[in-house]
Amino acid sequence: MTSAVLSERTAELRGFREVQRLAYECAEAVAAQLRPGVTEREAARMQRRWLHGRGVRDWFHLPFAWFGDRTAFAGFRIPLQFFPTDRRLEAGMPFILDMAPIHNGFTADIGYSGCLGPHPLHDRLLGDLRAHRELILREVRERRSLREVYEDVDGLMVRQGYANRHRAYPFGVIAHKVDRVGPRRWTPTLFGFGTRSLKGLASDALRGHREGWSPLWSPYRFSDHPPQPGLWAVEPHLGFRGTGAKFEEILVVTDSKDPEQSAFWLDDDLPHVRRWTEEETV
């Protein structure tokens, strides 16, 4: 790799890292403002306003918020059920904030799990997500097929005693590719998703179909291929009796022969990672 190519790649990853950190900063700021009585719709608006105030005008998807048993997608059958509702937050209730802003052409898609007060089960779910982050990175570096990695995540959840809740997403995806888009002042949305991002995902799907890969990481045959180089927004989601927790962050996959450079998490300075590190020192 030439120095010019390396410099360009470093600058590009810095752009994705900055918008991902911006999104997590938003999640932490909004989480700190949540109080009993706040609705999911209000929490979603709070995320949107916070990001708008920092220059975000485009979205992979608009912000979501899920409270209580909706963090485990309880009873979800159709995509419209993912949209924020008038469900009100209560003391001791878990919540998830999920947003996918685009800033300066760089995309992030993050998920932040929290709870309004002590909740031992939720703490356990958050702690047990660490093993999934480690498993996914290890097996992607081993160049297992995406479908096989998905099945191994499923198996780990079963051993931990949890239900797979990312399977509730369309196509059961645990991840999807993200890319750069040309910067614009404003882009319309369709069913909560940015139209340019949907167009890009559709373009990737058509190209992948011709070349034998998919931009969607699912349990189905179309994901039965090694990881495609690029950036993947990964979101393992655990559920147990009406309580759910997940993280979502970008995994970088390259064509490098060096295992450590062939795949790596874009950023290790994120709330869930810091939480695990702090728990080690207690």
Secondary structure, DSSP 8 states (H G I E B T S, - for coil): --HHHHHHHHHHHHHHHHHHHHHHHHHHHHHHH--TT-BHHHHHHHHHHHHHTTT--EEEEEEEEEEGGGGGTTT--SGGGGS--S-B--TT-EEEEEEEEEETTEE--EEEEEESS--HHHHHHHHHHHHHHHHHHHHHHTT--HHHHHHHHHHHHHHHT-EE-GGGSGGG-SEEEE------S---EETTEEHHHHHHHHHHHHHHHHHT--SEE-SSGGG-S---SEEEEE--EEEETTEEEE-BEEEEE---SSHHHHEEES-S-SHHHHHHHHHHH-
